[in-house]
Each structure stands twice: as structure tokens, then as C-alpha cells.
């Protein structure tokens, strides 16, 4: 099931960026991505210039969806964390606020234990930001539907000219 698009505001984006920048330093990781469950990149920190972050974001979201299916089969709610160990780069993925995926790419210069420890702290900070963001979005006036004003006559006139 698709999640509705999340509305992001500049203030919250800056907060998320600050949290991921701190996580990058504290965990001695290479790259941090914050991705929604639809595969849409929200922020990135670190050395992502040589990565195809668009493809990586989509694949991470697909991976989380697939493991969600596994969780259902074994009657688990969902898996909140995943770890993939590579020869040079490892990947730690964590669900934040049940709709955001925090992705940490790290090499041999750090350990999975340190990454997990630092991710726990960042998760609390990110959860607070996303919960505040949901409250803020709920209190904002809903955006006007631009199609509500268009009538059938308007459409007919458009194609009859």
C-alpha cells in the first residue's frame, strides 16, 4: 500500500539534516540517507557524490517492503532494523516513525555496534521531528484542490477549440 506524500517544511528539513550530519560524524559512517517508504529521498549526509542515491533510495524502500511481507508471513508487525554486511561497505537500515527509513552506509573504519548505538540516539531525535511535522501539517490549512473549479464545460471547451 502506498503512503501519502509527506509535506516537508524548510525548518524540519534543516533539523533532519543537522541530525544526520551529527550521526555521520558520531558513527564514523560514510553516508547517511533519509528515505520515505515510497523511495523518495528526503536528505543525505556525507560522501554520496559517487552513489546513485535515487536508485539506492528506491531499492532500500523495496527491500523494506519485501521484509515487511516476510514479517507478515511469520506474524510479526514489521522489522524495524536490517543489516547487510559487505566486503568494503555495510548497510544499516532502521525504520523511523513507521514511515521513514534511515540508511547508514559505513566501512571498516567503524563497527556495526557503534553505528547501532548512534542510530538509537538519532532515531529518537528524528522521531520527534517527524511527529512535530505531522502535527504541523495537520494544523496547516489544506491545499486547495486546483481541479475543483474546473467544470465539464471547461473541459469540453478546451478540446473543441
NORQUI-V606530 format. One record per pair of residues at least 12 apart in sequence whose C-alpha atoms are under 10 Angstrom apart, sorted by the first residue. I is the first residue (numbers start at 1). J is the second residue. If there is no record, write none. Layout:
BEGIN
i = {I & I}
j = {J & J}
END
This chain:
BEGIN
i = {1 & 1 & 2 & 2 & 3 & 3 & 3 & 3 & 4 & 4 & 5 & 5 & 5 & 5 & 6 & 6 & 6 & 6 & 6 & 6 & 6 & 6 & 7 & 7 & 7 & 7 & 8 & 8 & 8 & 8 & 8 & 8 & 9 & 9 & 9 & 11 & 11 & 12 & 12 & 12 & 12 & 12 & 13 & 13 & 13 & 13 & 14 & 15 & 15 & 15 & 16 & 16 & 16 & 16 & 16 & 16 & 16 & 16 & 16 & 16 & 17 & 17 & 17 & 17 & 17 & 17 & 17 & 17 & 18 & 19 & 19 & 19 & 19 & 19 & 19 & 19 & 20 & 20 & 20 & 20 & 20 & 20 & 20 & 20 & 20 & 20 & 20 & 20 & 20 & 20 & 20 & 21 & 21 & 21 & 22 & 22 & 22 & 23 & 23 & 23 & 23 & 23 & 23 & 23 & 23 & 23 & 24 & 24 & 24 & 24 & 24 & 24 & 24 & 24 & 24 & 25 & 25 & 25 & 26 & 26 & 26 & 26 & 26 & 27 & 27 & 27 & 27 & 27 & 27 & 27 & 27 & 27 & 27 & 27 & 27 & 27 & 28 & 28 & 28 & 28 & 28 & 28 & 28 & 28 & 28 & 28 & 29 & 29 & 29 & 29 & 29 & 29 & 29 & 29 & 29 & 29 & 29 & 29 & 29 & 29 & 29 & 29 & 29 & 30 & 30 & 30 & 30 & 30 & 30 & 30 & 30 & 30 & 30 & 30 & 30 & 31 & 31 & 31 & 31 & 31 & 31 & 31 & 31 & 31 & 31 & 31 & 31 & 31 & 32 & 32 & 32 & 32 & 32 & 32 & 32 & 32 & 32 & 32 & 32 & 32 & 32 & 33 & 33 & 33 & 33 & 33 & 33 & 33 & 33 & 33 & 33 & 33 & 33 & 34 & 34 & 34 & 34 & 34 & 34 & 34 & 34 & 34 & 34 & 34 & 35 & 35 & 35 & 35 & 35 & 35 & 35 & 35 & 35 & 35 & 35 & 35 & 35 & 35 & 36 & 36 & 36 & 36 & 36 & 36 & 36 & 36 & 36 & 36 & 36 & 37 & 37 & 37 & 37 & 37 & 37 & 37 & 37 & 37 & 37 & 37 & 37 & 37 & 38 & 38 & 38 & 38 & 38 & 38 & 38 & 38 & 38 & 39 & 39 & 39 & 39 & 39 & 39 & 39 & 39 & 39 & 39 & 39 & 39 & 40 & 40 & 40 & 40 & 40 & 40 & 40 & 41 & 41 & 41 & 41 & 41 & 41 & 41 & 41 & 42 & 42 & 42 & 43 & 44 & 44 & 44 & 45 & 46 & 47 & 48 & 56 & 57 & 57 & 60 & 60 & 60 & 60 & 60 & 61 & 61 & 63 & 63 & 64 & 64 & 64 & 64 & 64 & 64 & 64 & 64 & 64 & 65 & 65 & 67 & 67 & 67 & 67 & 68 & 78 & 78 & 79 & 79 & 80 & 80 & 80 & 80 & 80 & 80 & 80 & 81 & 81 & 81 & 81 & 81 & 81 & 81 & 81 & 82 & 82 & 82 & 83 & 83 & 83 & 83 & 84 & 85 & 85 & 85 & 86 & 86 & 86 & 87 & 87 & 88 & 88 & 88 & 88 & 89 & 89 & 89 & 89 & 89 & 89 & 90 & 90 & 90 & 90 & 90 & 90 & 90 & 91 & 91 & 91 & 91 & 91 & 91 & 91 & 92 & 92 & 92 & 92 & 92 & 92 & 92 & 93 & 93 & 93 & 94 & 94 & 94 & 94 & 95 & 95 & 96 & 96 & 96 & 96 & 96 & 96 & 96 & 96 & 97 & 97 & 97 & 97 & 97 & 97 & 97 & 97 & 98 & 99 & 100 & 100 & 100 & 102 & 102 & 102 & 102 & 103 & 104 & 104}
j = {38 & 65 & 37 & 38 & 36 & 37 & 38 & 99 & 37 & 38 & 36 & 37 & 38 & 40 & 36 & 40 & 42 & 99 & 130 & 133 & 134 & 137 & 133 & 134 & 136 & 137 & 42 & 130 & 133 & 134 & 136 & 137 & 133 & 136 & 137 & 129 & 133 & 126 & 129 & 130 & 132 & 133 & 42 & 43 & 129 & 133 & 43 & 125 & 126 & 129 & 34 & 42 & 43 & 44 & 122 & 125 & 126 & 127 & 129 & 130 & 32 & 33 & 34 & 42 & 43 & 44 & 45 & 126 & 45 & 45 & 121 & 122 & 123 & 125 & 126 & 129 & 32 & 33 & 34 & 43 & 44 & 45 & 46 & 102 & 103 & 104 & 119 & 122 & 123 & 125 & 126 & 44 & 45 & 46 & 45 & 118 & 122 & 45 & 104 & 115 & 118 & 119 & 120 & 121 & 122 & 123 & 45 & 46 & 47 & 104 & 105 & 106 & 115 & 118 & 119 & 45 & 46 & 118 & 114 & 115 & 117 & 118 & 119 & 104 & 106 & 109 & 110 & 111 & 112 & 113 & 114 & 115 & 116 & 117 & 118 & 119 & 105 & 106 & 107 & 108 & 109 & 110 & 111 & 114 & 115 & 118 & 45 & 46 & 47 & 89 & 90 & 91 & 104 & 105 & 106 & 107 & 108 & 109 & 110 & 111 & 112 & 114 & 115 & 45 & 46 & 47 & 48 & 89 & 90 & 104 & 105 & 106 & 107 & 109 & 110 & 44 & 45 & 46 & 47 & 48 & 49 & 51 & 91 & 103 & 104 & 105 & 106 & 107 & 44 & 45 & 46 & 47 & 48 & 91 & 92 & 93 & 102 & 103 & 104 & 105 & 106 & 45 & 46 & 48 & 53 & 56 & 57 & 93 & 101 & 102 & 103 & 104 & 105 & 57 & 93 & 94 & 95 & 96 & 100 & 101 & 102 & 103 & 104 & 126 & 53 & 54 & 56 & 57 & 58 & 60 & 61 & 95 & 96 & 99 & 100 & 101 & 102 & 103 & 57 & 58 & 60 & 61 & 95 & 96 & 98 & 99 & 100 & 101 & 102 & 57 & 58 & 60 & 61 & 62 & 63 & 64 & 65 & 95 & 98 & 99 & 100 & 101 & 57 & 58 & 60 & 61 & 62 & 65 & 99 & 100 & 101 & 54 & 55 & 56 & 57 & 58 & 59 & 60 & 61 & 62 & 64 & 100 & 101 & 53 & 54 & 55 & 57 & 58 & 61 & 100 & 53 & 54 & 55 & 56 & 57 & 58 & 100 & 101 & 57 & 100 & 101 & 102 & 102 & 103 & 104 & 104 & 105 & 105 & 105 & 103 & 101 & 103 & 91 & 93 & 101 & 102 & 103 & 100 & 101 & 82 & 93 & 78 & 79 & 80 & 81 & 82 & 93 & 94 & 95 & 101 & 78 & 79 & 79 & 80 & 81 & 82 & 80 & 95 & 98 & 94 & 95 & 93 & 94 & 95 & 96 & 97 & 98 & 101 & 93 & 94 & 95 & 96 & 101 & 102 & 103 & 116 & 94 & 95 & 103 & 103 & 104 & 112 & 116 & 105 & 106 & 107 & 112 & 106 & 107 & 108 & 107 & 108 & 106 & 107 & 108 & 109 & 104 & 105 & 106 & 107 & 108 & 109 & 104 & 105 & 106 & 107 & 108 & 111 & 112 & 103 & 104 & 105 & 106 & 107 & 112 & 115 & 104 & 105 & 106 & 112 & 115 & 116 & 119 & 105 & 116 & 119 & 116 & 119 & 120 & 123 & 123 & 127 & 122 & 123 & 124 & 125 & 126 & 127 & 128 & 130 & 123 & 124 & 126 & 127 & 128 & 129 & 130 & 131 & 127 & 130 & 126 & 127 & 130 & 119 & 122 & 123 & 126 & 119 & 116 & 119}
END
